[in-house]
Every structure is written in C-alpha cells, then in structure tokens.
C-alpha cells in the first residue's frame, strides 16, 4: 500500500515539474497524430469513382463558353467604340452629307448589318445602308438624358435580335443628326467543330441567336432533323438554367483565390440518353478588368455552349495499394514513435528525475544511467558529480566515463533512423506507385477542344490586326488636305487614348519623314518610304514590332502608321486551359506568347516543330488546323494544337501560326487524379516527418548535445561556467539541477579550503571514513 502511494506521489511531482509547452513529448505526440491522419487519407486512395463525364470534359466546355463570351464582348465593345470614335472625327471636320458619312463608314468597316442617319428634331430619315432598321423604336426625346445613347437590343419582325448603337453628328449651324448602326449577336470567328452548338441568351434565358444548329433547309434526313430538334430543346433548357446562375456575383461563384475569367461561368450536365450526355458550358459577358463594366456587359447576356459526348465507364479504379500503404504507414509510424519514446524520451525523463534527486542532496543511491547516446554521457557525469559531492576528487574518478561505443549512437542518429523509416514509406508513393504512364485515355472531345480553342484564338489575333488597320484607314480618310501637324497630332493622340493597342501612331510621308506623331518613338526605318503591305513585322533588336500602314488620301500619298504593343498581342493569348501558347512568324520563330518566352526563338522540342510544319503544308485547299497527343517525349502525354492564321482582311498576307500545348497530367482525368492523390499522400507523410523530427532536433536534441558538453566539463572540474537553461522543458530542468549541483560543489570547495571546524581529530577522521565507506558500498 505504501509503495503504490509513493509511486503516485512521484508521478504527481513529475507532472508538476514538466513544462506543458515544449519539451520532448509534444513533437512525438504531434507526429503520432499526423501519421494517423495521413494513414487514414491514404486508405481512401483505394477507390476512385469514374464519373459518367469526366471533370476535364466539363471544364473544357466551361472554357469554351468563356472564350465565346470574351470574343462577343470584345466585338460588341469594339463596334460601339468605332462608331463613337468615327463620329468624333466627323464632328471635328467640316459638315458633310449623311450619304457621305455612311459611304465612308461602309468603306472602312463591314461589321454592321445596317446603318442609318436621321434628323433628331424631325425624325426624318436622311440616309440608310444595308438592312432596314426599326427606327420607330427609338425615343428621340430621351437622347439627351443620361444613358439615352446607350446601346439597346430590339427584336425584328422575323424574330431575330439586333443591337442598335447610337452616336450624334453635330456641326455648328446644322441640325443634329443621329447615326444608328445595327449589329447581330453572332459570334465573331468562333470555331465550333462538327458537333457543338453555341447560343446567346438574355437575362431571362431566351435564346437571341445561335450557331452550330442546322437550319430547316440544311436538314437532309429525319434522323438529322430529330437530332437537331433535340439539341435545340437541350440548348433552351440549359440557357434558362445558365441565365439564373449568371445573375450571381462573380466573387460568390469562385473558390477563394480563384482567378481566370472575371465573370460568372460554369458547366451543366444533362441526363443520360442512350449512353450519351449533353454537356453545356456557360459564361456571362465580363469586362476586361475586374470591377469595371462596359456597354456590352450591361446588356445582361449569357453565352451557352452545347456538346453531346459519350458516357465513360462507371466502373471504379479499385486499388489495393491505398489500403496496403496505409497499413504500412501504421506499422512504420508505430516503430518510429516507439523508437523515439524508448531511446530519447524515457532516458531524458530518467535523467530529469536523477538530476533532481542529486541536486536535492539524495546521494545514497547510484545514478540510474541510460545505456546510449547523450543521455548515457550525462548520466555518467551525474554519477561522477554525486561522488564528488561525497568528497571524491575529480582526478581520482578513473573508469567512470562512457565508452566510445555507447556515446557514438546519439540522438541525432536515432532521429536519422526514424527519418529513414518514414522516407522509406513516402518515397515510393511520390515516385513510383499509381503512375498514370503514357497510356492514359484522353477524351477525344478534349483533343478537339484544344484545336478549336486555338483556332478561335488565331482568329482573334487576325481580327485584332484587321480592326487596327481599319482604325488607321478611317483616320486616313478623315484627315483633310491642308491639315496642320498640330491638328493631325490631336487626332492621333485622341485615337491613342481610345485604343490602348497602339504603342505609337504617326503620319509618314513618301520620303520617310514623320510629320506628326503620338506615343513612343517610331521604329520605321528613318528615311525609308512606307510599306505597301498593310501589316509588317519588324525586328527592333530582340523585340518584334508589328507595324500597320494605311493610306491618307488627303495628304498626297502619306500613310497613317500604327505600331501595336506586343503586350496587346500577348494579352489576347492569356486563356486558362490551353497551357503554353505561342505565335510564330513565317520562319517558325516565336513572336508572342502567353507566358515567358524568348523572342525569335524556336519551339522547345522537335515534335511541336514537326506539328507546325505538317499543319502549314498545303493539302487540298490549304493549311488546316490540327491537334494531336504527343507521347514518348519523356514528359508524359502532351496535348498540342497548331492553327495557321487564315482569313481575309489586312492580315490575310501574314503566314503566322498559333501553337498551344499543355501536359495531359494537368487535366482532371481519373488516372491522373489517382496519381496526384497518391503523390499528395506521400508528400504529406514526408512533410509530417520533416516538421516533427526537425522540431525535435531544434528544440531538444541540439540543447541536449550542448548540455552533454557542459555536464562533462562540470564533472571534469569546471566550476566557473554557469549553466543556463535554454527552454523550460526536460533538458532545461536537467540544466537547472546541474547548476544547483555546481553551486553545491563550489560551496563544498570553500568549506574544504577553510578547514574543518574546531573538533577533535578523531571525529574528523571518523567522518571521512564514513563517507568513503558509504561511497564504496554504493
């Protein structure tokens, strides 16, 4: 009964003296908890469900809808800006007739379905070109109010929707006139492929226009008619759902930290139908900058894309590796924790108890010394100090030091052994197990989407170059003969402010002299005549410069020249889900990209160069877009597409190519998801080991090694060095006990130096004999 009571008291004193924060127990406890958590996570690797339609396919349709929304918004805003800017140029010049305004407008831009000029006060139609416009819906009395000139959508009698854009023509002494232009809500240059449909819906979910669905005249059979009708119904259903979802704020629909598209976007999945499913992507029209809307974004439009895909197998990837790896981690973790507790934690607690006993004057029993490492060396030092407190001199303590074998296996070696055990488990998961390899089945729709999206991007670049040349042409037509350089500079500066695509605008005469300039220094060769080609690529050192030339008839053969910022070209290429994108010139040199690149360099590998060469070879009617899966390059599977920049306009003579590629392992395909989860489990196990064992080394082992040197020095006779604890933990408690012992030895030396007190010689000899006899027994 008394023995058990004594043990309980000892445990209570031990808990009272130990620090609750820090020390050797917390890192070992945290390591145990983390290893249990990682083992539980690893066990869930066993079953990875394969959805009917992979997340990669759904995400690809979302990206496709975002591309359509960006292209439509840019086209609408460009049309609105062009009409406003052209009207400003007309207003700055002498009055002209309404027919002249529409003729010059039509000779430069071919983007509007119809244009008209009406007198605002009377409502009389002055001139009209193209299709008839619904002028009766225009409220002329509200034009002077805020927002009176804002674009608006109207529905024609045939059911089609038009976007009406307005601008006011005003000259001194003349009645004001309203310039009206109508645009269709068709997508500019969106490559749909063979099996996709895309539509624009209003805020109520009603479809305003669509592409990719066959008209009645194109239907050749009942089967095609049934498929088209089914696609129309699905598109209407998805459009209503998408219109509801896009009413939310963009920040509430994205994950924290998510970037990319600035509007609301997502994907929708239809019901199964004979082994096939309809997948839709949707996106709202969003401005080019976060928090800033445009005239197009105020229309409340939503873009919806539709694609029917074949369902994938609903089986699961059953892997025994996950459960086996979790069991292996439990065994290895148990072994590592037991090693730490048995060889580091318990010896250190034993040292704490023994050092406290010695410092309190209990010298009757020998020190219970640990067997290995720093703890054994400190225990040996404590035993020597105990004997010194009994009166034995340090130089007489021969044979009490720890042997070489025992002292060599220290705490650092034990931590290294534990690290090796945990690394033995983590390394195979990170490097070997559940590798997807180069035989992963990538859905065919994703391969097609890589090509179609790259084709859409190539068309965006071509249209941007054509729009820039059209702007220069309109300025050249409106610059009057006899205009002063100051007047021309004002026009150039106004255009430069409205269109950030330009780095420099200037008027260049046939002799190569610049008569007016706005923006940066021109790169056109000094003294050289303007180029007859509308778009030219110049090399200015290591920087590509895109220069556009448009004639100015009113200045006797002079040209309006615009130099496009290369950053503007690169900004068109920044789309998620395409990987690396590069624009190549006719020599297959890189002149633009969405990420870091070296201008005028080659593509990074031979496979991509061969793809571009094969794409640009003329087969049949000309070059064709292509997409492939590249295997065997040492980097896994790579999805690549190359598209020649083809089409009309000023950019037609350019033989540029747009190339995109991305690793397939970045796609949300089940095989890659399993591989990524396996690697994650291995990295988590490795991180837990490094964090906890590193914590143990920094807080405990380093202080323990330093304490070992101090304790041995103290046992060797160093009484001058004060021992300060670094932390309030077990090592710190041993350090405090050693400091008390040092002070006791100093006091003992002082008493011995002062001599024994006045007593008979027989008593002194008897006391020394008793201490020596007691030391020998112990």
Residue pairs with C-beta under 8 A, 6 or more apart in sequence:
10 353
14 349
14 352
14 353
17 352
17 356
17 733
18 25
18 352
18 729
18 730
18 733
19 727
19 728
19 729
19 730
19 732
21 728
22 699
22 727
22 728
22 729
23 699
23 700
23 727
23 729
23 730
23 731
24 344
24 345
24 348
24 696
24 700
24 729
24 730
25 345
27 692
27 693
27 695
27 696
27 699
27 700
28 337
28 340
28 341
28 345
28 692
28 696
30 692
30 695
31 333
31 336
31 337
31 340
31 688
31 689
31 692
31 693
32 333
32 337
34 684
34 688
34 691
34 692
35 329
35 330
35 333
35 336
35 337
35 422
35 685
35 688
36 330
36 333
38 329
38 681
38 684
38 685
38 688
39 326
39 327
39 329
39 330
39 333
40 326
41 681
41 684
42 322
42 325
42 326
42 329
42 429
42 681
42 685
43 322
43 323
43 326
44 322
45 319
45 321
45 322
45 325
45 434
45 674
45 677
45 678
45 681
46 318
46 319
46 320
46 321
46 322
46 323
47 316
47 317
47 318
47 319
48 316
48 317
48 319
48 670
48 673
48 674
48 677
49 316
49 670
50 312
50 313
50 314
50 315
50 316
50 317
50 670
51 312
51 314
52 272
52 277
52 311
52 312
52 314
53 269
53 277
53 279
53 309
53 311
53 312
54 312
54 443
54 668
54 669
54 670
55 668
56 443
56 446
56 667
56 668
56 669
57 279
57 309
57 443
57 445
57 446
58 267
58 269
58 279
58 281
59 267
59 577
59 668
60 281
60 445
60 446
60 449
60 577
61 267
61 279
61 280
61 281
61 305
61 307
61 449
62 265
62 266
62 267
62 281
62 282
62 283
63 281
63 449
63 453
63 575
63 576
63 577
63 578
64 196
64 198
64 281
64 305
64 307
64 449
64 452
64 453
65 198
65 265
65 280
65 281
65 282
65 283
65 303
65 304
65 305
66 260
66 261
66 263
66 265
66 281
66 283
66 303
66 575
66 576
67 190
67 453
67 456
67 457
67 575
68 187
68 190
68 198
68 283
68 303
68 305
69 261
69 263
69 265
69 283
69 284
69 285
69 286
69 302
69 303
70 261
70 286
70 575
71 187
71 188
71 189
71 190
71 456
71 460
72 185
72 187
72 188
72 200
72 285
72 296
72 301
72 303
73 285
73 286
73 287
73 294
73 296
73 297
74 288
74 460
75 111
75 188
75 463
76 151
76 163
76 183
76 295
76 296
76 299
77 294
77 295
77 296
78 467
79 111
79 112
79 165
79 181
79 183
80 151
80 165
80 295
80 296
81 498
81 499
82 109
82 111
82 467
82 470
82 471
82 474
83 165
83 167
83 179
83 181
84 167
85 471
85 474
85 494
85 495
85 498
86 105
86 108
86 109
86 167
86 474
86 478
87 167
87 168
87 169
87 179
88 494
89 474
89 475
89 478
89 491
90 96
90 101
90 169
90 478
91 169
91 170
91 171
92 491
93 478
93 480
94 171
94 480
95 171
95 174
97 126
97 127
98 117
98 126
98 127
98 169
98 177
99 126
99 127
101 117
101 127
101 169
101 179
102 115
102 116
102 117
102 127
102 128
102 129
103 129
104 474
104 477
104 478
105 115
106 115
106 129
107 477
108 470
108 473
108 474
108 477
109 470
109 474
111 183
112 130
112 181
112 182
112 183
113 130
113 131
113 162
113 182
113 183
113 184
114 128
114 129
114 130
114 131
114 132
114 133
114 181
114 182
115 128
115 129
115 130
115 179
115 180
115 181
115 182
116 125
116 126
116 127
116 128
116 129
116 133
116 135
116 179
116 180
117 125
117 126
117 127
117 128
117 169
117 177
117 178
117 179
117 180
118 124
118 125
118 126
118 135
118 138
118 140
118 177
118 178
118 180
119 126
119 175
119 176
119 177
119 178
120 140
120 143
120 168
120 175
120 176
120 177
120 178
121 175
121 176
122 175
123 135
123 140
125 135
126 177
130 182
131 182
133 162
133 164
133 180
133 182
134 154
134 156
134 162
134 164
135 180
137 154
137 164
138 164
138 166
138 178
138 180
139 148
140 178
142 148
143 149
143 166
143 168
143 178
149 166
149 167
149 168
150 166
150 295
150 298
151 163
151 164
151 165
151 166
151 295
151 296
151 299
152 163
152 164
153 161
153 162
153 163
153 164
153 185
153 202
153 208
153 299
154 161
154 162
154 164
155 161
155 162
156 162
160 184
160 209
161 184
161 185
161 208
161 209
162 182
162 183
162 184
162 185
163 182
163 183
163 184
163 185
163 299
164 180
164 181
164 182
165 180
165 181
165 182
165 183
166 178
166 179
166 180
167 178
167 179
168 176
168 177
168 178
168 179
169 176
169 177
169 178
169 179
170 176
170 177
184 209
185 200
185 208
185 209
185 301
186 209
186 211
187 198
187 200
187 211
187 303
188 459
188 463
189 456
189 459
189 460
189 462
189 463
189 647
190 198
190 211
190 456
190 459
191 451
191 452
191 453
191 455
191 456
191 459
191 625
192 198
192 211
192 212
192 452
193 448
193 451
193 452
195 307
195 308
196 212
196 305
196 306
196 307
196 452
197 210
197 211
197 212
197 213
197 231
197 235
197 305
197 306
197 307
198 210
198 211
198 212
198 303
198 304
198 305
198 306
199 207
199 208
199 209
199 210
199 211
199 235
199 239
199 303
199 304
199 305
199 306
200 207
200 208
200 209
200 210
200 301
200 302
200 303
200 304
201 207
201 208
201 239
201 240
201 242
201 243
201 301
201 302
201 303
201 304
202 208
202 243
202 299
202 300
202 301
202 302
203 243
203 247
203 300
203 301
203 302
204 243
205 236
205 239
205 240
205 241
205 242
205 243
205 244
205 302
206 239
207 235
207 236
207 239
208 301
210 235
212 306
213 228
213 231
213 232
213 235
214 224
214 228
219 225
219 228
231 278
231 306
231 308
234 270
234 278
234 280
234 306
235 280
235 304
235 306
237 270
238 268
238 270
238 278
238 280
238 282
238 304
238 306
239 302
239 304
241 268
241 282
242 266
242 268
242 280
242 282
242 302
242 304
243 302
245 253
245 264
245 266
245 282
246 263
246 264
246 282
246 283
246 284
246 302
247 264
248 264
249 264
250 262
250 263
250 264
250 284
250 286
253 264
253 265
253 266
260 576
261 283
261 286
261 576
262 286
262 287
262 288
262 289
262 290
263 283
263 284
263 285
263 286
263 297
264 283
264 284
264 286
265 281
265 282
265 283
265 284
266 281
266 282
267 279
267 280
267 281
267 282
268 279
268 280
268 281
268 282
269 277
269 278
269 279
269 280
270 277
270 278
270 279
270 280
271 277
272 311
275 310
275 311
276 308
276 309
276 310
276 311
277 308
277 309
277 311
278 306
278 307
278 308
279 306
279 307
279 308
279 309
280 304
280 305
280 306
280 307
281 304
281 305
282 302
282 303
282 304
282 305
283 302
283 303
284 297
284 301
284 302
284 303
285 296
285 297
285 299
285 301
285 302
285 303
286 297
287 293
287 294
287 297
288 294
307 445
309 443
309 445
312 443
317 670
317 671
317 674
319 434
319 674
321 433
321 434
321 678
322 678
325 425
325 429
325 433
325 681
328 425
329 425
329 685
332 421
332 422
332 424
332 425
333 422
335 421
336 418
336 421
336 422
339 414
339 417
339 418
340 414
340 415
340 418
340 696
343 372
343 373
343 411
343 414
344 375
344 411
344 414
344 696
344 700
344 701
347 370
347 371
347 372
347 373
347 375
347 376
348 375
348 700
348 704
348 730
348 731
348 734
349 730
350 368
350 370
350 375
350 379
351 370
351 375
351 378
351 379
351 382
351 730
351 734
352 730
352 733
352 734
352 737
354 367
354 368
354 379
354 382
355 382
355 733
355 734
355 737
355 738
355 741
356 733
356 737
357 365
358 367
358 382
358 385
358 386
358 389
358 737
358 741
359 736
359 737
359 738
359 740
359 741
359 744
363 386
363 389
363 390
364 774
364 778
365 778
366 383
366 386
366 778
367 379
367 380
367 382
367 383
367 386
368 379
369 376
369 379
369 380
369 382
369 383
370 376
370 379
371 406
372 406
372 407
372 409
372 410
373 406
373 407
373 409
373 410
373 411
373 413
373 414
374 407
374 410
374 411
374 704
374 705
374 707
374 708
375 411
375 704
376 402
376 406
376 407
377 402
377 407
377 708
377 711
377 712
378 704
378 707
378 708
378 711
378 734
380 400
380 401
380 402
380 715
381 708
381 711
381 712
381 714
381 715
382 711
382 715
383 400
384 394
384 397
384 400
384 715
385 714
385 715
385 738
385 741
385 745
387 397
387 400
387 775
388 394
388 397
388 715
388 745
389 741
389 744
389 745
389 748
390 771
390 774
390 775
391 748
391 768
391 771
391 772
391 775
392 775
394 715
394 716
394 717
395 717
397 715
410 705
411 700
411 701
411 704
411 705
412 697
412 701
412 705
415 693
415 696
415 697
415 701
418 689
418 693
419 689
419 690
419 693
422 685
422 686
422 688
422 689
423 686
423 689
425 682
425 685
426 682
426 683
426 685
426 686
426 689
427 682
428 682
429 678
429 679
429 681
429 682
429 685
430 679
430 682
430 683
430 686
433 678
434 674
434 675
434 678
435 675
436 636
436 665
436 669
436 671
436 672
436 674
436 675
438 631
438 632
438 636
438 637
440 637
440 664
440 669
440 671
440 672
442 629
442 637
442 639
442 664
442 667
442 669
443 669
446 639
446 667
447 627
447 628
447 629
447 639
448 627
450 578
450 627
450 639
450 640
450 641
450 660
450 662
451 625
451 626
451 627
451 641
451 643
452 625
453 575
453 577
453 578
453 641
453 660
454 578
454 581
454 625
454 627
454 641
454 642
454 643
454 658
454 659
454 660
455 625
455 641
455 643
457 572
457 573
457 575
457 578
457 581
457 643
457 658
457 660
458 625
458 643
458 644
458 645
458 646
458 656
458 657
458 658
459 645
459 647
460 572
461 569
461 572
461 583
461 645
461 651
461 656
461 658
462 645
462 646
462 647
462 649
462 651
462 654
463 649
464 501
464 568
464 569
464 572
465 535
465 546
465 548
465 564
465 649
465 650
465 651
465 654
466 648
466 649
466 650
466 651
468 499
468 501
468 502
468 548
468 562
468 564
469 534
469 535
469 548
469 550
469 649
469 650
469 651
470 650
471 495
471 499
471 562
472 548
472 549
472 550
472 560
472 561
472 562
473 550
473 551
473 560
475 491
475 492
475 495
475 550
475 552
475 560
476 550
476 551
476 552
476 553
476 554
476 559
476 560
477 552
477 553
477 554
478 491
479 488
479 491
479 507
479 552
479 554
479 555
479 560
480 554
481 554
481 555
481 556
483 554
483 555
485 515
485 516
488 507
488 515
488 516
489 516
489 517
489 518
492 505
492 506
492 507
492 516
492 517
492 518
492 519
493 518
495 502
495 505
495 518
496 502
496 505
496 518
496 519
500 565
500 568
501 564
501 565
501 568
502 519
502 562
502 563
502 564
502 565
503 519
503 520
503 563
503 564
503 565
504 517
504 518
504 519
504 520
504 521
504 522
504 523
504 561
504 562
504 563
505 517
505 518
505 519
505 560
505 561
505 562
505 563
506 514
506 515
506 516
506 517
506 518
506 519
506 522
506 560
506 561
507 514
507 515
507 516
507 517
507 552
507 555
507 558
507 559
507 560
507 561
508 514
508 515
508 522
508 524
508 530
508 549
508 558
508 559
508 560
508 561
509 515
509 555
509 557
509 558
509 559
510 529
510 530
510 557
510 558
511 527
511 529
512 524
512 525
512 526
512 527
512 528
512 529
512 530
513 527
514 522
514 524
515 555
515 558
519 563
520 563
522 561
522 563
523 538
523 540
523 545
523 547
523 563
524 530
524 538
524 547
524 561
530 549
530 558
530 559
530 561
531 547
531 549
532 549
533 549
533 653
534 548
534 549
534 550
534 650
534 651
534 653
535 546
535 547
535 548
535 549
535 650
535 651
535 653
535 654
536 546
536 547
536 548
536 549
537 544
537 545
537 546
537 547
537 585
537 591
537 654
538 544
538 545
538 546
538 547
539 545
539 600
542 599
542 600
543 566
543 599
544 566
544 585
544 591
544 592
544 599
544 600
545 563
545 566
546 563
546 564
546 566
546 569
547 561
547 562
547 563
547 564
548 561
548 562
548 563
548 564
548 650
549 559
549 560
549 561
550 559
550 560
550 561
550 562
551 557
551 558
551 559
551 560
552 558
552 559
552 560
566 591
566 592
569 583
569 591
569 592
570 592
570 593
570 594
573 581
573 583
573 592
573 593
573 594
573 658
574 594
575 581
575 594
577 662
578 594
578 660
578 662
579 639
579 660
579 661
579 662
579 663
579 666
580 593
580 594
580 595
580 660
580 661
580 662
581 593
581 594
581 658
581 659
581 660
582 590
582 592
582 593
582 597
582 603
582 658
582 659
582 660
583 590
583 591
583 592
583 593
583 656
583 657
583 658
583 659
584 590
584 591
584 603
584 612
584 656
584 657
584 658
584 659
585 591
585 655
585 656
586 654
586 655
586 656
588 602
588 603
588 609
588 612
588 613
588 657
589 599
589 600
589 601
589 602
590 597
590 598
590 599
590 600
590 601
590 602
590 603
591 599
591 600
591 656
602 609
603 609
603 612
603 659
605 633
607 630
607 633
607 638
607 640
608 630
608 640
608 642
608 659
608 661
611 626
611 628
611 630
611 640
611 642
611 659
612 642
612 657
612 659
614 626
615 623
615 624
615 625
615 626
615 642
615 643
615 644
615 657
616 623
616 644
616 655
616 657
617 623
622 644
622 646
623 644
623 646
624 644
625 641
625 642
625 643
625 644
626 641
626 642
626 643
627 639
627 640
627 641
627 642
628 640
628 641
629 637
629 638
629 639
629 640
629 664
630 637
630 638
630 639
630 640
630 661
631 637
631 638
635 663
636 663
636 664
636 665
637 663
637 664
637 665
638 661
638 662
638 663
638 664
639 661
639 662
639 663
639 664
639 667
640 659
640 660
640 661
641 659
641 660
641 661
642 657
642 658
642 659
643 657
643 658
643 659
644 655
644 656
644 657
645 651
645 654
645 655
645 656
645 657
645 658
664 672
665 672
665 675
665 676
666 672
699 727
699 729
700 729
700 730
700 731
703 726
703 727
703 731
703 732
704 731
706 726
707 723
707 731
707 734
707 735
707 738
710 721
710 723
710 735
710 738
711 738
713 721
714 721
714 723
714 738
714 741
714 742
714 745
719 742
719 745
719 746
719 749
722 739
722 742
723 735
723 736
723 738
723 739
723 742
724 735
724 739
725 731
725 732
725 733
725 735
725 736
726 732
726 735
756 764
